[in-house]
Amino acid sequence: MGAMKNIKLEKRDASRRRTTTKARKQADWGEADSGLLAQAVVYVTRDDGAIQFGYSRDGGAYAVRIYENGVGESEYIPPNEDINEYLRGVIEDFRP
């Protein structure tokens, strides 16, 4: 019975840790500069590319998928990083 009780305590502690982890800042595209978003779309799509914006499965990170020549590559940006700085990088990479 004592071993079973310890397992239950460990599960409860693990549950508490998960709750604490989920309490961190969540990604929010509403915080991104709309002008930078528009520029990223313009430059990526200029030569038949495509760009898709979303969130990671758990909603904790920004997800950006860029398609070039029919091949897509996803990037995940943690919410503690500056999403606007990331967008500036995309614009610079695709600027003619």
PyMOL commands that set and color helices and strands:
alter all, ss='L'
color gray80, all
select helices_A, chain A and resi 2-22+29-31+34-45+83-94
alter helices_A, ss='H'
color red, helices_A
select strands_A, chain A and resi 50-55+62-68+71-77
alter strands_A, ss='S'
color yellow, strands_A
deselect
rebuild
show_as cartoon
